[in-house]
Amino acid sequence: MEQTVIVEWTFTPDDFFEEPFTIEFDRCKLEIESSKVSTNIQPSEFTEALKHSLHRNLHDHFRGVMLASHKEFELSQPLVSRLHDDGHRVVELSGTCVIKSGGSVDCIVTNGDGVVIRDTRAERIAKKQKTATRIAGSIQSDVLVPVLVASYEAAVRDPDNELIHLYEIREALKKQFNNEGNLRTKLGITKSDWSDFGRLANDEPVKQGRHRGSHLGNLRGANEEELTSARNFSFSLIEAYLNYLDRQEAEHHGDRLSQPEVRYDHSKKIGNQGDVIKHACWVSLLVYALNQNPDGIVADIHAGRREYELPQTGEWKNGIGKLAELIHEHSPLSSVLESYAGKFIAKDLAAGSRYFGSCGISQELIRNAGTNAQLWLCDTNEEVTKALIESFAGSSNVSVRNTDGYSLCMELDTNVTAVLIDPPSIETEQTVAAIEHLNKYQIQFLCWMPRTSKYDRKEKRATEAGTSLDFITRCRGVATVHTVQWYKFGHRTPGCTLAVSKHHPDTIKPVLSELCNILGWSLNGSTYENGTKS
């Protein structure tokens, strides 16, 4: 019998992180020591999806440290060993991934009493860890961040063309902000720093530069001071962009982000275009499912809060705000949309109005149906979990868990009415594994997933990101899939994908058609303009 599953990685150089520390992903604590990372997992909780998720997050963490240190690394694939009660191990084998780098000199400054007032090593380690956390959190949620990190990564791997790759960061950001002046204003970049880097990359006769063909016979290698300056400038551009994204989130949603490294907070997205699609379709599926199995379990495995207050500014104005404005022009409405709009969108919708999250909508539908259904809610955020416990304190049918919803989903088998899957980011392996499990037991489900963009350098245009396309492709084999698009590709979240249980009659598509008709969005590649499908 298995006692524990041990997942391990090795890395070089040994001092990449400089001191041991612990990071936590997917409720697993990864212990990082010299040249080794390890975590112990209960056999009942270990899955291939979890292993892939841990490796992806760990690799992004390494990339963040690379950005702060300009230091290359080699990280192995995860090595899984299963420790049994009798002491023997079963070991799985894998390969490695490599990225390269430089070095640094440290100093400790003390005052007259010998008290340390500055320790450059400690400062550098703290900077590494902070950057790693921010990059790991942003690389999957913003279309431009992975482009910037990839260019910096290329500069580390390909030192002979280092300035060419670093210049790509400046170019990508300049395009993002339309021009140099706007970029420097938004990101707080000085004219002198901008010009100094441009002069080194474009005008100096250096071997790593962009226009070395103009200086044949007179080329020299850029010295260490020049390269350090270029790296620092490029890193400062990426850091400034991350700060800009944090400010945008705060300003856009009237909220101050006390912890910018947190990847996702649905209070910033409440009532947006994705919520309109997800909530209306969830109303359709859950009403049907409660009629079929009125006394089963309704599970929301990424619950969020029960209700929210709409901020002064925010994405809700393009979601439920737009729907509230246009819906009176389209009648009669279907019973589903009439129910969704009538029960959950205030008639005098405005900043300060209350709007239910998905779990609040579920509880209202259970009450309206007069059933004995149980509502099971999961959220990994402790603050959100506490808020859920408080807001459902008087509801004996509600169970709240501060845990990863995927693990709960894999426990569900019998007497389940419906499951809502709404992860904070694209998590293909875990989500598809959950969908396959629900299909096995013929459980009805609705899965909502954001669609994301990427910039295709070869085609010089924005397209759908590979992770987004991969999720759509994988889901088509195990679910009925619908795609919705409200912005052109190039926006961080131009649309969403819905995966619906194949055991559910297609009540979802009519709802989607009706919504997209009203709002002028694209459904499954077709667009709606002025009430006409084109």
C-alpha positions in Angstrom: 0.0 0.0 0.0 1.3 3.5 -0.9 2.2 5.6 2.1 3.1 8.9 0.2 3.9 10.3 -3.2 7.1 12.3 -3.4 7.6 14.7 -6.3 11.1 16.0 -6.8 13.0 18.3 -9.2 16.7 19.0 -9.5 18.1 22.3 -10.7 21.4 24.1 -11.4 23.2 26.2 -10.4 22.9 25.1 -6.8 22.8 28.7 -5.5 20.1 29.9 -8.0 17.8 30.9 -5.0 20.8 31.5 -2.7 19.0 30.2 0.4 16.4 27.5 1.2 12.7 28.6 1.3 9.2 27.3 0.8 6.6 28.2 -1.8 3.0 26.9 -2.0 1.1 25.9 -5.2 -2.2 24.0 -5.4 -2.1 23.4 -1.6 1.3 21.7 -1.9 4.3 23.0 -0.1 7.4 22.9 -2.3 10.6 22.9 -0.2 13.5 24.5 -2.2 17.0 23.7 -1.1 20.4 23.7 -2.8 19.9 22.0 -6.2 16.6 20.3 -5.2 12.9 20.9 -4.9 10.5 18.4 -3.3 7.0 18.0 -2.0 5.1 15.1 -0.4 1.5 14.4 -1.5 -1.1 12.0 -0.2 -1.7 9.2 -2.8 -5.5 10.0 -2.8 -4.7 13.6 -3.8 -2.0 13.0 -6.5 -3.0 13.2 -10.1 -1.1 13.8 -13.4 -3.0 17.1 -13.7 -1.6 18.2 -10.3 1.9 17.2 -11.3 1.7 19.2 -14.5 0.2 22.2 -12.6 3.0 22.1 -10.0 5.7 21.9 -12.7 4.2 24.8 -14.7 4.0 27.0 -11.7 7.5 26.1 -10.5 9.0 26.7 -13.9 7.3 30.2 -14.0 8.8 30.9 -10.6 12.2 30.0 -11.9 11.7 32.3 -14.9 10.8 35.1 -12.5 14.1 34.7 -10.6 15.9 34.6 -14.0 14.4 37.9 -14.8 15.6 39.5 -11.5 19.1 38.0 -11.6 19.8 37.5 -15.3 21.0 34.1 -14.3 20.4 30.9 -16.4 19.1 27.7 -14.9 18.4 24.1 -15.7 15.3 22.6 -14.2 14.5 18.9 -14.5 11.1 17.5 -15.2 9.3 16.2 -12.1 10.5 12.9 -10.7 7.7 11.0 -9.1 8.4 8.2 -6.5 5.8 6.3 -4.7 6.8 5.2 -1.2 5.1 2.1 0.1 4.6 0.9 3.7 7.2 -1.8 3.4 9.8 0.8 2.4 10.2 0.1 -1.3 9.9 2.9 -3.9 8.5 2.9 -7.4 10.1 5.7 -9.5 9.0 7.4 -12.7 11.6 9.1 -15.0 11.6 12.3 -17.1 13.9 15.0 -18.7 15.1 18.6 -18.3 14.7 22.2 -19.4 17.5 24.7 -19.6 18.0 28.5 -19.4 21.4 30.4 -18.8 23.1 33.5 -17.0 25.7 35.7 -15.1 26.9 36.5 -11.5 27.1 39.2 -8.7 29.2 40.6 -5.9 27.7 41.3 -2.4 28.4 43.7 0.4 27.2 44.1 4.0 27.1 47.7 5.4 27.2 48.2 9.1 27.0 51.3 11.4 29.5 52.1 14.1 27.9 49.6 16.5 28.2 46.8 14.0 24.5 46.7 13.3 23.8 45.7 9.7 22.0 48.6 7.9 22.3 47.1 4.4 22.8 43.5 3.1 22.9 43.4 -0.7 22.6 39.6 -0.7 19.4 39.7 1.4 18.0 42.5 -0.8 18.7 40.5 -3.9 17.1 37.4 -2.6 14.0 39.3 -1.6 13.9 40.9 -5.0 14.2 37.5 -6.7 11.3 36.0 -4.7 9.1 39.0 -5.2 9.7 39.1 -9.0 9.2 35.3 -9.3 5.9 35.5 -7.5 4.7 38.4 -9.7 5.8 36.8 -13.0 4.3 33.4 -12.1 1.0 35.2 -11.3 0.9 37.4 -14.4 2.4 35.2 -17.1 -1.0 33.4 -17.6 -3.3 36.3 -17.1 -1.9 39.0 -19.4 -1.3 38.6 -23.1 1.9 40.7 -23.2 3.7 39.5 -20.1 4.7 36.1 -21.6 6.0 38.0 -24.8 8.2 40.2 -22.6 9.5 37.3 -20.5 10.2 35.3 -23.7 12.3 38.1 -25.1 14.3 38.4 -21.9 14.7 34.6 -21.8 16.0 34.7 -25.4 18.5 37.4 -24.3 19.8 35.1 -21.5 20.0 32.1 -23.8 21.5 33.9 -26.8 24.2 36.3 -25.4 25.6 37.0 -28.9 22.4 38.7 -29.9 21.5 39.9 -26.4 20.7 43.5 -27.3 18.5 42.5 -30.2 16.3 40.4 -27.9 16.2 43.1 -25.1 15.2 45.6 -27.7 12.2 43.5 -28.5 10.9 44.3 -25.1 11.0 48.0 -25.8 9.4 47.5 -29.2 6.6 45.3 -27.8 5.7 47.9 -25.1 5.9 50.8 -27.5 3.4 49.1 -29.8 1.2 48.3 -26.8 1.1 52.0 -25.8 1.0 53.2 -29.5 4.1 55.5 -29.2 7.2 56.3 -27.1 5.8 59.3 -25.4 2.6 57.5 -24.1 4.7 54.5 -23.0 7.2 56.6 -21.0 4.3 58.6 -19.4 2.3 55.5 -18.5 5.3 53.5 -17.2 7.4 56.3 -15.7 10.4 55.8 -18.0 12.9 58.7 -18.3 13.9 60.1 -21.6 17.6 59.7 -20.8 17.2 56.0 -19.9 15.2 55.4 -23.0 17.7 57.2 -25.2 20.8 55.6 -23.6 19.5 52.1 -24.2 18.5 52.9 -27.8 21.9 54.4 -28.5 23.6 51.2 -27.3 21.4 48.8 -29.1 21.1 50.8 -32.4 24.2 53.1 -32.8 27.2 51.7 -30.9 29.4 49.4 -32.9 28.9 46.4 -30.6 28.7 42.8 -31.7 25.4 42.2 -29.7 23.7 45.2 -31.4 20.9 45.6 -33.9 22.8 47.4 -36.7 26.2 45.7 -36.6 26.1 45.4 -40.4 26.7 49.2 -40.5 30.0 48.8 -38.5 31.7 45.9 -40.2 35.4 45.8 -39.3 34.9 48.1 -36.3 32.8 45.9 -34.1 33.7 45.4 -30.4 32.0 43.4 -27.6 29.7 45.4 -25.4 31.5 45.8 -22.0 30.0 44.5 -18.7 28.9 48.0 -17.7 26.9 48.5 -20.9 25.3 45.0 -20.7 24.4 45.5 -17.1 22.8 48.9 -17.9 20.8 47.3 -20.8 19.6 44.4 -18.6 18.6 46.7 -15.8 16.7 49.0 -18.2 14.9 46.0 -19.8 14.0 44.6 -16.5 12.8 48.0 -15.3 10.5 48.1 -18.4 8.9 44.7 -17.5 8.6 45.7 -13.8 7.0 49.1 -14.7 4.5 47.2 -16.9 3.6 44.9 -14.1 3.1 48.0 -11.9 1.0 49.5 -14.6 -1.3 46.4 -14.7 -1.7 46.6 -10.9 -2.6 50.3 -11.1 -5.1 49.6 -14.0 -6.8 46.9 -11.9 -7.0 49.2 -8.9 -8.3 52.2 -10.9 -10.6 50.1 -13.1 -12.4 48.5 -10.2 -12.1 51.2 -7.5 -10.0 48.9 -5.3 -6.5 49.2 -3.9 -4.5 46.0 -4.4 -2.7 45.4 -1.2 -1.3 42.2 -2.6 -0.6 42.6 -6.4 1.0 39.1 -6.5 -2.5 37.5 -6.0 -3.4 36.1 -9.4 -7.1 36.5 -9.4 -9.9 38.2 -7.4 -13.3 37.8 -9.0 -14.6 41.0 -7.3 -12.6 42.8 -10.0 -14.5 41.0 -12.7 -18.0 40.8 -11.3 -20.8 41.5 -13.7 -18.5 41.6 -16.8 -19.2 40.0 -20.2 -18.0 36.6 -18.9 -20.4 36.7 -16.0 -23.3 37.5 -18.3 -22.6 34.4 -20.3 -21.8 32.1 -17.4 -24.6 33.1 -15.1 -27.4 33.1 -17.7 -26.2 29.6 -18.9 -25.9 28.4 -15.3 -29.5 29.5 -14.7 -30.6 27.4 -17.7 -28.7 24.3 -16.8 -29.4 24.4 -13.0 -33.2 25.0 -13.4 -33.3 21.9 -15.7 -31.1 19.8 -13.4 -33.1 20.7 -10.3 -36.2 19.4 -12.1 -34.4 16.1 -12.8 -32.8 15.7 -9.4 -34.2 18.1 -6.9 -32.5 16.6 -3.8 -28.9 16.1 -5.0 -25.7 18.1 -4.6 -25.1 21.3 -6.4 -21.3 22.0 -6.4 -19.6 25.3 -7.2 -15.9 24.3 -7.1 -14.5 27.9 -7.6 -17.2 29.7 -5.7 -16.1 33.3 -5.0 -18.3 35.5 -2.8 -22.1 35.2 -2.5 -22.7 38.8 -3.7 -20.8 41.9 -4.7 -21.3 45.6 -4.8 -20.8 47.1 -8.3 -18.0 49.7 -8.2 -18.1 53.2 -9.8 -16.1 52.0 -12.7 -15.5 48.5 -13.9 -16.1 45.8 -16.5 -19.7 45.3 -15.4 -20.7 48.3 -17.6 -19.8 46.3 -20.6 -21.5 43.2 -19.2 -24.7 43.4 -17.1 -24.8 47.1 -17.6 -24.9 46.8 -21.4 -27.5 43.9 -21.1 -29.7 46.0 -18.8 -29.5 48.9 -21.3 -30.4 46.8 -24.4 -32.7 44.1 -23.1 -35.9 46.2 -23.2 -35.4 46.5 -27.0 -35.8 42.7 -27.4 -39.0 41.0 -26.5 -40.4 38.6 -25.8 -37.5 37.1 -23.9 -37.0 33.4 -23.3 -38.0 32.1 -19.8 -34.4 31.6 -18.9 -33.3 35.1 -19.8 -36.4 36.6 -18.2 -35.5 34.7 -15.0 -31.9 35.7 -15.1 -32.5 39.4 -15.8 -35.6 39.7 -13.7 -34.2 38.0 -10.6 -30.5 38.9 -10.7 -30.1 42.2 -12.5 -31.5 45.3 -10.7 -34.0 47.3 -12.7 -32.2 50.6 -11.6 -28.7 49.1 -12.1 -26.0 51.5 -11.1 -22.7 51.7 -9.1 -23.5 50.4 -5.6 -26.1 48.0 -6.8 -25.9 44.4 -5.4 -25.1 41.6 -7.8 -25.0 37.9 -7.0 -22.0 35.7 -7.6 -22.6 32.3 -9.0 -23.1 30.6 -5.6 -25.6 33.3 -4.7 -27.5 32.6 -7.9 -27.4 28.9 -7.1 -28.9 29.3 -3.7 -31.7 31.6 -5.0 -32.6 29.0 -7.7 -32.6 26.2 -5.1 -34.9 28.2 -2.9 -37.2 29.2 -5.7 -37.5 25.5 -6.8 -38.4 24.5 -3.2 -36.1 21.5 -3.3 -33.8 19.9 -0.7 -30.7 20.3 -2.8 -27.4 20.7 -1.0 -25.0 23.5 -2.1 -21.3 22.7 -1.8 -18.9 25.6 -2.2 -15.1 25.6 -2.5 -12.6 28.4 -2.5 -8.9 28.4 -1.8 -8.9 32.0 -0.5 -9.3 32.0 3.3 -10.9 35.5 3.3 -13.5 34.5 0.7 -14.2 31.3 2.6 -14.8 33.2 5.8 -17.1 35.6 3.9 -19.1 32.6 2.5 -19.5 31.0 5.9 -20.8 34.3 7.3 -23.2 35.1 4.4 -24.7 31.5 4.4 -24.7 31.2 8.2 -28.5 30.7 8.3 -28.6 28.2 5.4 -28.5 24.6 6.6 -28.2 23.3 3.1 -24.9 25.0 2.4 -21.4 23.5 3.0 -18.3 25.7 2.6 -14.8 24.3 2.2 -11.5 26.1 2.1 -10.0 23.8 -0.4 -9.1 23.2 -4.1 -12.4 22.5 -5.9 -10.8 20.0 -8.2 -10.2 17.6 -5.4 -13.8 17.8 -4.3 -15.0 17.3 -7.9 -13.1 14.1 -8.2 -15.0 12.8 -5.1 -18.4 13.3 -6.6 -20.1 10.2 -8.0 -23.7 9.7 -7.0 -26.7 12.0 -6.2 -25.2 15.0 -7.8 -27.6 17.5 -9.4 -25.1 19.8 -11.2 -21.5 21.1 -11.0 -20.2 24.6 -12.0 -16.5 24.7 -12.9 -15.2 28.3 -13.1 -11.4 28.3 -12.6 -9.5 31.6 -12.3 -7.2 30.8 -15.2 -6.8 28.3 -18.0 -6.1 25.0 -16.2 -6.6 22.5 -19.0 -5.2 19.3 -17.4 -7.1 19.7 -14.2 -10.3 20.9 -15.8 -10.4 18.1 -18.5 -9.7 15.5 -15.8 -12.7 16.9 -13.8 -14.9 16.9 -16.9 -14.0 13.3 -17.7 -14.8 12.2 -14.1 -18.2 13.9 -14.2 -18.9 12.3 -17.6 -18.1 8.9 -16.1 -20.9 9.3 -13.6 -23.2 11.1 -16.0 -23.2 14.3 -13.9 -24.5 17.5 -15.5 -22.0 20.3 -15.5 -21.2 23.7 -16.9 -17.6 24.8 -17.3 -16.6 28.4 -18.1 -13.1 29.2 -19.3 -11.6 32.5 -20.5 -10.3 32.8 -24.0 -6.9 34.5 -24.3 -4.8 36.2 -26.9 -1.2 36.1 -28.1 0.8 38.2 -30.5 2.0 36.3 -33.5 5.3 37.9 -34.4 5.6 36.2 -37.7 2.1 37.1 -38.8 2.3 40.5 -37.0 -1.1 40.2 -35.5 -2.9 39.0 -32.4 -4.5 35.6 -32.5 -6.0 33.2 -30.0 -3.4 31.9 -27.5 -2.3 28.2 -27.8 -3.4 27.4 -24.2 -6.9 28.7 -25.1 -7.1 26.7 -28.3 -5.8 23.6 -26.6 -8.5 23.8 -24.0 -11.2 24.1 -26.7 -9.7 21.1 -28.6 -9.4 18.9 -25.6 -12.9 19.7 -24.4 -14.6 18.9 -27.7 -13.8 15.2 -27.1 -15.6 15.1 -23.8 -18.2 17.9 -23.8 -20.5 20.1 -26.0 -18.4 23.2 -26.6 -19.5 26.8 -27.4 -17.3 29.8 -28.0 -18.2 33.4 -27.4 -16.2 36.5 -28.4 -16.9 40.1 -27.4 -13.6 41.7 -28.3 -11.1 41.3 -31.1 -8.0 39.2 -30.3 -5.3 41.4 -28.7 -7.5 42.1 -25.7 -6.5 40.2 -22.5 -9.8 38.3 -22.4 -11.6 38.7 -25.8 -14.2 36.0 -25.0 -14.9 32.7 -23.3 -15.4 29.0 -23.9 -18.3 27.0 -22.4 -18.1 23.3 -22.0 -21.4 21.6 -21.2 -22.2 18.0 -20.2 -23.1 15.8 -23.1 -25.8 14.3 -20.8 -27.5 17.7 -20.8 -30.0 18.5 -23.6 -28.8 21.6 -25.5 -30.7 24.3 -23.5 -27.5 26.3 -23.5 -27.2 27.2 -27.2 -30.6 29.0 -27.4 -29.6 31.1 -24.4 -26.3 32.0 -25.9 -27.9 32.8 -29.3 -30.3 35.1 -27.6 -27.6 36.9 -25.5 -25.3 37.3 -28.5 -28.1 38.6 -30.6 -28.9 41.3 -28.0 -25.3 42.2 -27.3 -23.8 41.9 -30.8 -21.2 39.3 -29.8 -19.9 36.4 -31.8 -21.2 32.8 -31.1 -19.2 29.9 -32.4 -17.7 32.1 -35.1 -20.9 33.8 -36.2 -21.6 37.4 -35.3 -24.9 39.2 -34.5 -25.5 42.8 -35.6 -28.7 44.7 -35.1 -30.5 41.4 -34.3 -29.4 39.7 -37.5 -27.0 36.7 -37.6 -24.1 37.2 -40.1 
